[in-house]
Amino acid sequence: MTKVLNELIAEGAVVENGYAHSTGGRRPQMYSLKKDLMFVVSVAMDQLVTRIALLDMHNTLVGEVEQIDLPLTDNPNALPQLADYIDSFITQTGVDKDSVVGIGIGMPGFVDVEKGVNHSFLKTSQGSIVSHIEAVVGLPVLIDNDSSLVALAEQKFGVAVKKKNVMVLSLGWGIGLGMILNGELFRGDNGFAGEFSHIPLFTNNKICSCGKSGCLETEASLLVVVEKATQGIKEGKVTILQNLPTDSVEEASNIIMEAAQRGDRFAIELFYEIAYNIGRGIAILIHLLNPKLIVLSGRGSQAGRLWLAPIQQAINEHCIPNISENVEVKVSSLGHQAEVIGAAALVMENYDKSRSKGGKKSAVLLAH
């Protein structure tokens, strides 16, 4: 091991990081990959916005995250547009493609990881999403459901580290769910597990994005927050919220979250109602899966502690106490960057499958 390590240091692949704290005896020497040894392109998508980022081997952002308005619903050109955006982004970074390990993409919808297709969005008449983007960009591509990648990020780098049974909720235009069971990411029989948004909790006759009615998503999402805020303003509610932008629900939701954090009563009430409904869904998860931890992650986690009290109230009202008394609910420390981090982690988790080059460098990248 010492011989291999010294060779990797001589090659410039590994660097010394000083000494770790001693637990008794001599302090161990710490090592890490050289941060600019290679890079990963990370793509985080939702139904409306796509973010593209470059990360180094220390999971640090290199340059700025590029944000693009790319609606997926009823957009037959979404896939070629995405491929062109990614290719252009890599060119603009100035990084040599030979130093890029691969591209990890998180996206909403029913994602078949093995076939490289999405049954909800980014349809293609020939081949797969993966083959199309690889043909344009010339780099290995891996795709996965956005909620699964948020859970992967939390498991590797967030509040779910070393936790065995965790439900990770991705709060956004829907309510995604990534499940960590017995220490492993659970995807179900064909990768479609975790459609938390579509639990039929209501008899409201509201049509969901899935085509059914009464799903949790119809009463508990950031889209619902924006809709109710807009309606409340029209009805003359007392609030600092005025003239919410109509051309960007992302900007509108950020303004409402900021108002709630500043103490605006109307904005707080909006989040309380939404959070309570999410808590009703969480109560079902607790009864079925008995998790230790519930993590609130994704775009909506920027609202922070506003979620906690109403969710806990719903758990208290709808759960059997003996089952729920040891369950913790925490807001993510990764926040809106969780999907970006998870998409990069996906590439490194599958480095041997996507671009194995053999030799010691491949081995050390796999260890990372």
Secondary structure, 3 states (H helix, E strand, C coil): CHHHHHHHHHHCCEEEEEECCCCCCCCCEEEEECCCCCEEEEEEECCCEEEEEEECCCCCECCCCEEEECCCCCCCCHHHHHHHHHHHHHHHHCCCHHHEEEEEEEECCCEECCCCEECCCCCCCCCCHHHHHHHHHCCCEEEEEHHHHHHHHHHHHCCCCCCCCEEEEEECCCEEEEEEECCEEECCCCCCCCCHHHCECCCCCCECCCCCECEHHHCCCHHHHHHHHHHHHHCCCCCCCCCCCCCCHHHHHHHHHHHHHCCCHHHHHHHHHHHHHHHHHHHHHHHHHCCCEEEEECHHHHHHHHHHHHHHHHHHHHCCHHHHCCCEEEECCCHHHHHHHHHHHHHHHCHHHHHCCCHHHHHHHHHC
